[in-house]
Amino acid sequence: MSVSRPARTSHLGSAIDVYHTWWDPELPEAITRAGREGRILAYHVNDLLVATGDLLMERGLPGERVIDLESIGGFVRDAGDRGLTEVEVFSHRIWKHPPDRILADCVAPIVQGQPT
């Protein structure tokens, strides 16, 4: 995330998208820095499926597989972000289901105590 350090302006910031950042060992420090500088504009959650044929269009719902959403969500909250958490899932598999079911599947881990 240090590549995305914008010039001092209130018009630029960072979207923390776990799908693209979860693996970065410097992520906690980068989130802390972005929060300190007031640059967290968005927080996107989804999950990485281990066996995937399409890295872009086969994302999982939060809690399905690999990404430690609880820790990353904690970093984001500890950095002072109080904005919305956007579930951003690109998946032909998931899009086949009715929207009400997708929403219920997104909410279930949170209700069960697995915060994003």
N, C-alpha and C positions, 0 to 999 in steps of 0.2 A: 503494500500500500504506500510505501514512501515515494513511489513514482508519481502518485497522484497528489503530491503536496502543492496546492495552488498558490499563486501569489496572494498576498493579503487583500482579500476582498470579501464582502458578505454575499457575493453572488455565486461562489463556487464552493463545493464541498465534496464529500465522499458518500457513495452508496456502499454499504458493507453488504456484499452478496456472498453468503457462506459458500455457495457452490464454487466460487472462483477464489476464495481466500482461506478456506478451512485448513489447508495443508501448510500454510506459511508459519514457520516457527516464530516469526517476529510479529504475528497478528495481534497478540495481546498488547504489545507496546504501541503498535500502529493505531489500534483502536483508542488506547488511552490518550495518545497524542492528538488524534483527530477530535476526541471529546474535549480535551483541554483547550483546543483551538476553536471549538464550536463549529466543526466541519462535518459532523455526522448528519446527513440529510435523509438517509433512508437505511433501513435494515431489512434485507431480503433473506428469507429462509426457504429451504427445500432440503433434499438429501441426495446423496450419491449412491446409486445402486452399484453393487460390486460387479455383477454380470450385466453389461450393457452393450448393445450394438450401436448405440448412437449417443455420444456424450452430450449433445445439445438437447435432443428431444426425448430422452428417457430419464428425466430426473424423477426422484422419488418424493413422496410426501414427507414432511418432517417426521423424524423418528423411524423411518423405514429401514435404514441400514447403517451408514458409516459416520456421518458428521456429528461431532459432539456439540449439539445445539445448546445444551444446558450451559456449558462453559462459555461458548462464544456469546450467548445471550447475556450471561453474567458480565462479561467484559464490556458489552455495549451499555448495559444499565449502569455499571460502575463508572463508566466514562461520562455518565450524565444524560444519556439519550433517553428521552421519555416519549419519543414519537411512536408511531404505529409500527408494527411488525407486519411486513407484507409476505404472504406465502406466495412464492413465485415458482410455479411448477410448469415446466414445458414437458408434456408427456402425452403422446397419442393414446397410450394405455389408460391413463387417468381420464383424459378428456372424453372417453367413451361413456363415462358414467354421468348420471344426472347431477346438476350443480348442487342440489341439496345433499347428496351423498358425499360429494367431494368436500363440501364444507364440514360435514359431520366428521369425516375422516381427518380433516385438518385440526379440528377442535379436540378430538378425542385424546391425543397425547397430553394436551394442556390440562384438560379436566382430570386426567389420570395422574397428574403430578409430574409430568415431564416437560418443564417449561422450555420454551424456545427463546 
